[in-house]
Structure formats: C-alpha cells, structure tokens
Amino acid sequence: MKTKWKAFAVVEKDKEYLAIVSSLKLKSFWNNLKFMKFGMAIQKQLTKTKGIIGYSMSMEPFSRKYGTLSVWASEEDLVRFTEELPHRLAMDEMKQCLESRAIYKRWKIKSAKIPPDWNSAVKRLKD
C-alpha cells in the first residue's frame, strides 16, 4: 500500500528540487510495531520541518517492506531533517531491526515532475 502524496509547500515553476527514494526490509514481523511507532513520530516531525516539499510512503507490513519517497528544497534541508529527533533516533534504533542496510537513491527533479512516480523511483534503486 502506498500513501497519498502529502504536500507541504507550493512547488515553484521551473525550479529544480531534490528527490529521494528509500527501501528497507525488517528482519522480523515483530519489528513492524516499532517501525510504525517511529513512522508516526517522523510524520509529525515532517509537519515542522523546513524544506520538505512533500512525501509518500510504501508499506507492506506482512512482507516487512517499507519505503519512502520525498522531495526537498535542498540537500541541506534533507540532511538537517535526518539529524534531528526523532528521525536520528529511529535510524539508530532500527539498524538492528533491518535485514540489511536501507537503500537510498537521490536525484534532481524538475517542479513539473512533482510528485514523483513511485514506479520510476523504485527503478532508480536498482541502478
């Protein structure tokens, strides 16, 4: 299941933004609850985060697979977000719950392509 695109800012015409897609798989079905708890806290964090343009999530709890797709005003905004709580704490605590490292792919995206297409974004993970 993929969540609907949640926009936080007006996209400026003819501007370039930063897009990022992530994918991760949990070791155990029992890690879903912990992951979802962090997910709700991070969604709340996003409402107060400078530079977020929008995001969507992909959730397959029975397969233990999750993904994010987001667009940012700048690399600096994205980095600042990942270093703040609760996101930083989630990355630290969830490392031991992952089957392997989370996979990320970043690219520049034109305003006309926002929101990005999930299928195209997932293909980038395989490049």
C-alpha positions in Angstrom: 0.0 0.0 0.0 1.2 3.5 -0.8 0.0 6.6 1.0 -1.3 9.5 -0.9 1.3 12.3 -1.6 1.3 14.7 1.2 2.4 18.2 0.1 3.9 20.7 2.5 4.9 23.5 0.1 3.9 25.1 -3.1 6.1 23.9 -5.9 7.7 26.8 -7.8 7.5 26.6 -11.6 10.7 25.8 -13.4 12.7 25.0 -10.3 14.8 22.0 -9.5 14.4 20.1 -6.3 16.0 17.1 -4.6 14.1 13.8 -4.6 15.0 10.7 -2.6 13.6 7.2 -2.5 14.3 4.7 0.2 13.7 1.0 0.7 14.2 -1.2 3.7 13.2 -4.6 4.9 12.7 -5.6 8.6 14.2 -8.8 10.0 11.1 -9.9 11.8 7.4 -9.3 11.6 7.5 -8.2 15.2 9.6 -5.2 14.3 6.6 -3.7 12.4 5.2 -2.2 15.6 8.4 -0.4 16.5 8.9 0.8 12.9 5.3 2.2 12.7 5.8 3.9 16.1 8.8 5.7 14.7 7.0 6.4 11.5 4.2 8.2 13.2 6.7 10.3 15.2 8.6 11.2 12.0 5.4 12.1 10.2 4.7 14.6 13.0 8.4 15.8 12.7 7.8 16.5 9.0 5.0 18.9 9.7 7.5 21.2 11.4 10.5 20.6 9.0 11.9 23.3 6.9 12.4 22.4 3.3 10.1 19.4 2.9 8.1 19.8 -0.3 6.2 16.5 0.1 6.3 12.8 0.7 4.6 9.4 0.3 5.2 6.0 2.0 5.1 2.5 0.8 4.1 -0.1 3.4 3.9 -3.9 3.1 3.9 -4.9 6.8 3.2 -8.6 6.1 6.3 -8.7 3.8 8.2 -6.4 6.3 9.0 -4.0 3.4 8.8 -0.2 3.7 9.8 2.7 1.5 9.7 6.5 1.4 9.6 8.9 -1.5 10.1 12.6 -0.7 11.1 15.8 -2.3 13.2 18.5 -0.6 14.1 22.1 -1.4 17.8 21.3 -0.9 20.3 18.7 0.3 20.9 20.8 3.4 17.2 20.6 4.4 17.2 16.8 3.9 20.4 16.4 6.0 19.1 18.6 8.8 15.9 16.6 8.9 17.8 13.3 9.2 20.0 14.6 12.0 17.1 15.8 14.2 14.9 13.8 16.5 13.0 11.6 16.2 14.5 10.7 12.7 18.0 10.3 14.0 16.9 8.1 16.9 14.8 6.0 14.6 17.8 5.4 12.3 20.0 4.4 15.3 17.4 2.1 16.9 16.1 0.5 13.8 19.5 -0.5 12.4 19.4 -3.7 14.4 15.9 -4.5 13.1 16.8 -4.4 9.4 17.6 -7.4 7.3 20.3 -5.4 5.6 21.2 -1.7 5.2 18.4 0.6 3.9 18.9 1.6 0.3 18.6 5.2 -0.8 18.8 7.0 -4.1 18.8 10.7 -4.7 18.3 12.7 -7.9 17.4 16.2 -9.1 13.7 16.6 -10.1 12.0 19.4 -12.0 9.0 21.0 -10.5 6.8 19.7 -13.3 7.6 16.1 -12.3 6.4 16.6 -8.7 5.0 14.4 -7.2 7.4 11.8 -8.5 6.1 8.5 -9.8 6.7 5.5 -7.4 7.5 3.0 -10.2 10.1 5.3 -11.7 11.6 6.0 -8.3 11.8 2.3 -7.4 13.7 1.6 -10.7 16.3 4.1 -9.6 17.0 1.9 -6.5 18.2 -0.8 -8.9 20.6 1.4 -10.8 
